[in-house]
């Protein structure tokens, strides 16, 4: 069976077992949509396989891109993407990060990190990217706790 049809094979009610616990596929999807960053994955053959469908995405994604060669999805920078993926595949590099100003006249910064995904034997499985709107963290210095820690201490379990 091809990986293109994997989403047709796994029910939203299927339980996915991880080393650290188990969770329904639909619950995991809902959790991923809440994360304050975006993620994407292309497999070891450089085929775009998945992206998180977060609200307020920095980068637009199209479902039609799933199953396409990642180099075709980034024609203007294909030579850079190809070098990065080759470095990941060869083991020369395991991650690459950069940040840049937002496009289209908006103010602010975007952070991106690309990471080689490897199994326990270091076999290359693909590349994951994470994109963060840095503006979410601007002006957040020091600590930000609830009104007082006493709020938490005062909460008593119901009997």
C-alpha positions in Angstrom: 0.0 0.0 0.0 1.3 3.5 -0.9 2.0 6.1 1.7 -0.2 8.5 -0.3 -3.2 6.5 1.0 -2.1 6.2 4.6 -4.7 8.9 5.7 -7.4 6.8 4.1 -6.3 3.7 6.1 -6.1 5.2 9.6 -9.4 6.1 11.3 -9.6 9.2 13.4 -10.5 6.9 16.2 -7.4 4.8 15.8 -5.1 4.7 18.8 -1.5 5.6 18.2 0.9 4.0 20.6 4.0 5.9 21.5 6.9 5.1 23.8 5.4 7.6 26.3 1.7 6.7 26.0 -1.2 6.3 23.6 -3.6 8.8 22.1 -6.4 8.7 19.5 -5.4 10.1 16.1 -8.3 12.7 16.2 -7.1 13.9 19.6 -3.5 14.2 18.5 -4.7 16.2 15.4 -6.7 18.6 17.7 -3.6 19.0 19.9 -1.3 19.8 17.0 -3.8 22.4 15.7 -3.4 24.3 19.1 0.4 24.5 19.0 1.7 28.1 18.6 3.9 27.0 15.7 3.7 25.2 12.4 5.2 21.9 11.4 5.8 20.0 8.1 7.4 16.8 7.1 8.9 15.4 3.9 10.0 11.8 3.8 13.4 10.2 3.0 12.5 10.4 -0.7 11.9 14.2 -0.4 8.2 13.8 -0.9 6.0 16.3 1.1 3.8 14.1 3.4 2.3 16.2 6.1 1.8 19.6 7.7 0.1 20.9 10.8 -3.1 22.8 10.0 -2.7 25.6 12.6 -4.8 28.7 12.7 -3.0 31.9 11.7 -0.4 30.1 9.7 2.8 32.0 8.7 3.2 30.0 5.5 0.3 29.1 3.4 0.0 25.4 2.7 -2.2 23.5 0.2 -3.5 20.0 0.7 -2.7 19.4 -3.0 1.0 19.7 -2.1 0.9 16.5 -0.1 2.6 13.8 -2.2 4.6 16.2 -4.3 8.4 16.4 -4.5 9.5 19.1 -2.0 11.9 20.6 -4.6 9.0 21.3 -6.9 7.2 23.1 -4.1 10.1 25.5 -3.7 11.4 26.3 -7.2 13.0 29.6 -6.3 15.2 28.1 -3.6 15.3 24.5 -4.8 19.1 24.5 -4.9 19.3 25.5 -1.2 16.6 22.9 -0.2 18.4 20.2 -2.2 21.7 21.0 -0.4 20.0 20.9 2.9 18.3 17.6 2.3 21.5 16.0 0.9 23.4 17.2 4.0 20.6 15.6 6.2 20.7 12.4 4.2 24.5 12.1 4.3 24.6 12.9 8.1 26.7 16.0 7.5 24.1 18.1 9.2 21.2 17.3 11.6 19.5 20.7 11.8 19.5 24.1 10.2 17.8 27.3 11.6 17.3 30.8 10.4 15.1 33.8 10.9 13.9 36.5 8.6 11.5 39.5 8.4 7.9 38.8 7.6 7.0 39.3 4.0 4.2 41.4 2.4 4.9 44.6 4.3 4.1 43.2 7.8 6.5 44.0 10.6 8.0 41.2 12.7 10.2 38.2 12.4 9.8 34.5 11.5 11.9 31.7 12.9 12.3 28.4 11.0 14.2 25.3 12.0 14.7 22.2 9.8 15.6 18.9 11.4 16.7 15.5 10.1 14.4 12.8 11.4 16.2 9.6 12.1 15.3 6.3 13.7 17.1 4.8 16.7 19.8 3.4 14.3 20.4 6.9 12.8 18.7 5.9 9.5 17.4 9.0 7.7 13.6 9.0 7.7 13.0 12.6 6.4 13.0 16.2 7.3 10.8 18.1 9.7 10.4 21.9 9.7 9.0 24.1 12.4 8.0 27.7 11.8 7.4 30.2 14.6 6.0 33.7 14.4 8.5 35.3 16.8 6.1 38.2 17.4 4.2 35.9 19.8 7.2 36.2 22.2 8.1 39.8 21.8 7.9 41.9 25.0 7.6 38.8 27.2 10.3 39.2 29.8 10.6 38.3 33.4 7.9 36.0 34.8 4.2 35.8 34.2 2.4 33.8 36.8 -1.2 33.8 37.9 -2.2 36.7 40.2 -0.6 34.9 43.1 0.7 31.4 43.9 -1.7 31.6 46.8 -4.5 31.1 44.2 -3.2 27.6 43.5 -2.5 26.8 47.2 -6.1 28.0 48.1 -7.7 25.5 45.7 -9.0 22.6 47.7 -10.1 19.3 46.2 -13.9 18.8 46.3 -15.0 16.1 48.7 
